[in-house]
Amino acid sequence: MTPQQILETYGPREAMAYDVVVVGAGPAGLATAIRLKQLNADASVVVLEKGSEPGAHILSGAVMDPRALTELLPDWQARGAPLHQPVTGDEVLFLRPGGAMRTPAWLVPGCLHNDGNYVISLGAVVKWLGEQAEALGVEIFPGFAAAEVLYTEDGAVRGVATGNLGVGKDGEPHDGFQLGMELVGKYTVFAEGARGHLGKQLIARFGLDAGRDPQSYAIGVKELWEVPAERAKPGLVVHTAGWPVDEHTYGGGFLYHMEGNKVTLGFVTGLDYQNPWISPFEEMQRWKTHPAIRAHIEGGKRIGYGARAITAGGLLSLPKLVFPGGALVGCDAGTLNAARIKGSHAAIKTGMLCAEAVAEALKAGRSGDELAAYPAAFEQSWLHAELNASRNFKQWFKQGNTVGAFMTGIEQWLLPKLGMSSPPWTIHRKGPDHDRLHAADQVEKIRYPKPDGKLTFDRLSSVFISNTNHEENQPAHLTLKDASVPVAVNLAKYAGPESRYCPAGVYEFVAKDGVDQLVINAQNCVHCKTCDIKDPTQNIVWVTPEGGGGPNYAGM
């Protein structure tokens, strides 16, 4: 049965009405809910979260700028916010095989200075934000995935519907079947994170990206380590550029020392890479073998793993933030500042600005219209000024890493010293990330070393420690528009890049009776969204699995 047939047979769905429905219990969604309740304690607010609890699907570096959090909850320290480890030092390294060059402190661009920031587990911060929201009367529904946008007859968003539970792989309801429910609101705020499933639909339906540069993405592959006490350097922040990626592949590493002898580290690869033989997961494993990185973690134990797509296009790729009945906030819109390698402060700030516009609308008795006050306030905010100063960042790197590093120095180091708050020029980019791949026979094949099980690992053992789990008897949430395309096009022309760009081993090509076919191991999926972004034919569509499925990150 199709979802529509199920609804016709078992419906109608139960509906619950609120003033505001928020999709996603990340920093943006929870900041929206908290700020709204601060301004209007009587407003009814519900937050849907597809993870098993707030923070379960959250993955970030992370070094946090507390500016927006301080605006939202000025007494966050007294409330026990888990920002425990201040940054104590910054290192910016340019790696070459076997060696590294450290950038002198006086030459480090302002975007990479972290004075006053904190090394955090964003998952822990989000869990704490959820507690603050609930204390204000916000209802949070964990384990409920928003699967469908609901519209009024005149086309305005009126809420969302959660996915059905208890549907088998064959599409038929089985024992334990539960019809999804509708959550309707005067306004619906979408805070799903990068490449949000519903946000993507809304951008297309309302043409929110008209006149904007194509969005650009990266994938961050991250690990959490426990290291010997003698290697611990609490508060040290290390960023790297250069090896192992080539001149024309955007990428870089991060390594942050947390409290408790923990080190969080990872590698970011731009999804506009050209060589289809690249594996972002393997690039991260190879990066760890560099002496400058190995020195921090050797002798330690890997205790966590995860991966997530990152919106990196910046201000020039930012879609229109509002549409009739709702708004996009945080990384669902794409407000991460790639130059600073930070997005949580931007997510919180956009949530606050959106909530202030919603509160004003509710006070005036409005509903279902465009919240024009939100983008207007954003354009006057410190966040807009920050993103404007970095608007060319990703575009420069498209012209090569040498040009990118040089122009970042010009725009983020020299111009501020000359009293200029933003560049006097604007560089645009053309074409989406998935259009960048060369044919496999036109580029050099990359052969990655085998993992040693001590410093480097394979994908399946990595997925195991991400605590990823899905109910196996459910329709696959990784769908194909045309089942023939992976073999006929992707394998034939690009050597099957989905078998390499996925950091969880979801996609593999196997020969059955001498015929190649694509096998999709959907239960391995860590919800990074890379396949939805990088598939060169845009044939893969990520849809929501049953709520509660996916990774359960701890300390990440």
N, C-alpha and C positions, 0 to 999 in steps of 0.2 A: 504494500500500500504506500502511496505517496503521502507526505505530510498533510497535503490538502485533503486527501481521501480519509486519513485518520481523523482529521478535524471534523469532516462532514459526518463521519460515522459515530464518533465518541463525543463530539462537542455539544453545546458550546463550552468554551473554556471559562473557568472561574476568573473573575476580574476583581482587582483591588485598586482603589483610587487613592492617589496622593497628590499633594501640591507639586512635588518634584520627584522624579525618578532619576536616579544616577546609575549608570552602567559602568561598573568597575570600581573596586575598592583599593585602588592605588593611591599615591599621594595626591593626584589631581582630583579624583572623585571624592576622597575623604575630605580634602580641603574645601571642596564645594559644599559638601554637606555640613561641615563644622561651621564655616562662615555664614551659611544661610541660617542655621539655628542660632548663631550669635546675634544676627540681625532681626530674626523673627522666630522667637521661641515656640510660637504656636503653629508654624508651618510644619506640615507632615512631609517627611523626607524618607525615602527608602533607597538603599544602595544594594545593587545586585553584584555578587562576586562569583565568578565561575570556579575559582579555587576552593579548596576545602576550608580555608579560613583566610582572612586578610593577611597578605604577605606570602601565601603559599606559592604563588606564581610570580612573585616579584624578584627580578634579577637586575642588579646594577653593580657598578664597580665596588664601592662607591665612595667618593669624597663629596661631602655635602656642604654647600654654602647655606648657612642658617638664616640668611636674610629674610626670605619669605616666611619661614617657620616662625621667626621672631615677630613678624607682623601678624601672623595668624594666632599664635599662642605665646604672648610675650613672656610668660612665666614657664616656658617649656622645661627649663632646668629644674625648677621646684616641683613640676609635675612628674619628674622622673623620665623624661625623654631619653631614649638610648643613644645619645650622642656623648660618648664617654672619652673618645680618644682624639684630642686636638692634633692637627697636623704640626709636626715638629721640624720637618725639613722637606725640601723639594730637590729632586734630581731629574734632569732631562738629558737622556743619553741618545746618541746617534750610534747605532750598532753596525758593525761590519763583521764578516766571518772571523770569529776568534778575538775580536777587539771591540773597544767602545771609546767614544769621545764624549766627555761630559761637557755640557754647555756651561760656561761661567755664569754664576748667579746674576751678574749685572746684565747679561745678554738674554736671559730667559724672558720671553714675552709675558706681558701682564696676564694674559689669559691662562697661563700655566702657573701662576703664583697662587698658593693656597693658604696664605696667612689667614687665621681666623676661621678656617674650615675644619671639618671633622671627618675622620675615617669611620665609616659606619657600615652596618648591615642594613640596607634599605628595607629588607623584609621585616626586620625587627622594628624599624621606625614606623612602617605601615601598620603593623600589628598594634603598636601603641596609639597611632592616630585613630585606628578603629575603636579603641577603648575610649578615647576622648570624644569621638562622635557619638557612641552609644550613651555616654554619660549625659549628653545634651538631648537625648531622646531620638536620635537617628536610628531607624531600623536597618539592620544589615542582614542580608540573606546570603550566607556563604553556601557554595555548592549549587548555585542556581545560575545557569548560563543563559544570558539573553541571546536568543536565537533568531529573532525576527523583529523588524521595526513595524509598528502599527501606525496607520495613517487615517486621518479624517477623510470625509468625502471630498473635501476641497484640497487635499494633498498635504496638509500640515501633519507633522509628527504628533501622535497622541500618546505614545508610550512604546513598550516592548512586550514581547511574549517570550517566556522561557521555553526551553526545549522539552519535548516529551521524554519521559523516562520509561524504561522497560520495553523498548523496541528492538527487535533482534536484527541480526545482519541481513536477514531477508526482507527487512522493512515491515514485518508483521508484529503487532503487539503481542507480548507474551505475559506470563504470570508476573504480577507486580507492575503492570502498566499503569502509568499516571500521565494524564494529559497535562501539557504545559499550562501555565496560567498567564493571564494578561495583567500587566502593571501599567496603569494609565496615569498620566499626570498633566498638570497644566503646562509643564515644561519637562523635557527629558534631556539630561546632560550625558554625553558619551565620553567616557574616560577609560577606554579599553587598552591604552598603551599603543606602541608602534604597530602600524598596519592593522588597526582594529577591524574586525570582521564586519561589524555594522557601520563603523565610520567610513570604511571603503565604499560601502553601498551608498551612504548618504552623500559623500563627495561626488559620486557619479550621478546620482539622481538629481541633485540640485545644482550641478555644475560648479561646485565650490572652488575648484582648482582652475577655473577659466582665467586666463591671463597670467597665471603663475608659472614659474619654472617647474619642470617635472620634479617630483619628490625624489630624493636620493636616500639610500639606506646603507647600513653596514650591519654586520653580524658580530656580536661580541661573544666569545667563548671564554668561560670563566671557571676557575677552580678555587677552592678554599683549602688551605694547608695549615697544619699544625707543625711548627718548627721547633727545633731545640732552642732552649732559652738563650744560649750564646749567640744564636743567629737573629734573635728578635730585636727589632729596632722600632718600638712603638711610635707611630706617628709619621714614619718616613714614607714619602710619596715618590714613586719612581715612574716616569713615563719614558717610553722608547720610540724611536723611529728608525727606519732603515731595515736591515736584515731581520727576518728572512725574506721579506717581499721584494719584488723587483721594482725598478724605477717607475713603472707605470701602473703599479697596484697600490691603491691607498690602503694603508694599514699601520698599526702601531700597538705597542704593548703598555699595560699598566700593572703596577705591583705596589700594593699598599699594606703596610704593617699595621695591624689592629692591636688591641689589647689582648692579653691572655695568650701570648705566643702564637697568634694567628696571622697568617698572611693571605690576603686575597689578591689574585692575579689573573690576568687574562689578556687576550689578543683580539683586536678589532680589525676586521677585513672589510673594506668597502665592497658593496655588492654591485658596483659598476666595474668589477674586474673583468679583464678581457680573455684570459687564458682559461679554457674550460677544464683544464687538468688541475686547477687550484682546488684545494680542500681547506677551508678555513679552520676546521678542527685540526688537521695535520700541521698547518702553519703555526697554530698555537703550541702544539707538542714540540715542534722543531725549535720554536723560539725559546722554550724553557731550557734547551740544552746549551744556550749561549752562556759563557762563563759569567757574564754580568748578571744573569738571571739565576743560573744554577747556584750561585754563591748564597742566595737568600733562602733557598728551600731544600738544598741537598741535606739528606739525613732526616728530613721531615716526613710527614704522612699526609697524603691527600685525603680530605674528609668531605669534600663537596664538589659538585660539578653542575654546570648549567649553561644555557645559551639563549640569546634573545636578539632579535632584530632591533636596530636603532634607527630612528628617523634623523637624518643628518643633513637634509637640504637647507635647513635654516630659514631665515625670514623670507627669502625670495621664493621658496617653495611652499610657504604657509598658505593653506586654503582659506577661503572666507570662513569665519569661525561660527557663524550663526545661520539658521534657516528657520522657516516657520515651525514653531513648537520646540525648538531645541538648540543645542550648541555642542561644539567640540572643545575639549580642554586637554592640556598636557600633550603627551606624545601621540594621542589620537589625532591631534591637529599637526604636531611636529614641531613643538617649541623647544626641543633640546638644543643646547648651544654646543655644537660639535667642537668648536675651537677651545672651549673650556672643559670639554669632556664631562659635562654636567647637564642634568635635566630635571632632577627632583625639585630644585628651587623654582624652576620655571613652571613645573607642573602645579606646584602649590600656589604660585602666584596667579596662574590663569584660572585655577579653581576659585580662588578668592574673588577675582574680578568678575567671573561669570556669576557667582553667588550674589554679589552686590547688585548686578543687573537684574537677576531673578527677584531678589527681595523688593527692588523698586517696582517691578512689574506686578508682583502679587499685591503690594500695597495699593497700587492703582486699580486693582481688580481686573488686570489683563490676563490672558492666557492664549497659548497657541500662536502667538505672533513672533516676529523676529526681535531678538534681544539686542537691538542696535547699540544700547549703552555699553555692552560688553566689548565689542571690538573698538569702540570709541575710547573707552578707558584704557584698553591695552595699548593703543597707539600713543597714549600720553604717559605710559608707565615706564619705570626704570628697566623693566624687562625688555620692552620694545627697543629702548636705547641700547641695551646690551646686545641684543640680537642684530641690531642694525650695524653695530661696530664690527660684527663678525660675519656679515652677510655674504662676503665673497669667499669664505674659508674653503668650503668643499670644492668650489668651482676652480680655484687655483690648482688644487691637487689633480684635477682632471688633466692638467697640462704637464704632469710629471711631479714626482715627489721633491725634486730639487727646486723646481719653480714654486711648488706649494710651500715648502719650508722657508724659502727666501721671502716670498710675498707675505707669509704669516708674520715674519720678522718685521717687514716694512709696516704692515697694517696694525700689528698688535704691540710693537715695541717702538718703532721710530715715530710714527704719526702721533701717538699720545705724548711723546716727549716734545713734539712740535706744537702741542696744544690742540690737536685735531681729535675730536671724539669719535669720528667715523671717517672711512675713506672717501675721497671726493670722486671716486669712480665706482662703477657697478659692473660686475662680470656675471653674465647669464650663462646657464647651461642648457643644452638641448638634448632631448631624448631620454627615455627612462633607463634604469639600470639593466633591465633584462635584454635590451637591444645591443649590449656592448660585446657579447661573446664572439670570438673568432671561431671559425671551424677548427676542429681538433687537429686536422692534418696540416694546418697552417702555422702552428705554434709548437714550441718545444714541450714534450711531455715531462711532467714533474714526477720524479720517483722519490717517495718519502721513505725514511728509514723505519724499520720495524720498532714497535714500542719495547722498552726494556722492563716494564712493569714496576719500575721504581721511581723514575722521573717522568717517563712518558708512558702513555696508556692507549688502549684501543677505545673505540666508541661505545661498544656494548658494555664494557665494565664501567665506563663513565656514566652512561645512562642509568646503570644500576644504582649508583650512589646519588643520583638526582631524585630518587624515590618516586620515579614516574610510574603511574599505573592508570590503566583505562579498563573499564568493563569490556571484556573481549566480545561479548555477544551484543554488539550494537552496530549500527551502520557506520562505515568508515567515514571519519571526518576529514579525510584528505581525498578529495574527489577529482575526477578527470572529466573535462568537457568532452574529450574524444579519446577513447582507450587506445586507439591505434597510434597516436602521436608520439608517445614516449619512445617506441622502437623505431617507427618510420622516420621520425625527424630528430628527436633528441639524441638517440643512440647513434643513428646513421651519420649525423652531421657533427654533433658535439661530443661524441663518445659517452653519452649518458651523464651529464653533469649533476643530475639530481642524486646520483649515488655518491657524489663527493661534497656538494655544498650543504647537504643535510648533516648537522652535527650529532645526529642521534641514530644513524643507520636505518632510517625509515625506508629508504628506497634502495632497492638492489635489482640488478638485471641478472636473470638466470636463464639458462637454456633448458628447455623442456622438449624432449623428442626432437632435438636439433633446432628448435625455434626459440629465438630470444623473446623474453617477456619481462615486464616490470612487475615486481612484487612490492607491495606497500605494507610495511610492518607498522600499522598505525598505532599500535599499543606502545611503541617506543617514543612517540612524539612528545617533545618538551615544549610545544607551543611557541617556538621561536619565530614562526611565520616566514622563514627564509625561502621556503619553496614557493609560497604564494607570490613572493617578490621576484626571485631570480629565474624562475622557469622561463627559458627563452621563448617559448611559444605561448606563455600565459595560459597553459592548459590545466594547471593544477589550481584548484580553488580550496582554500582552507575554510571549513565551516565548523561550528561549535560542536564538540562532543558532549556527552552527558556531563552535567555539572559535577564538580568534584574530581573529575579526571585530570590527568596531566601530572606535572611534577609536584612534589611537596618539598620545596627548598627549606633547609634549616640553616640559619646563620649566614645566608647568602645576601 
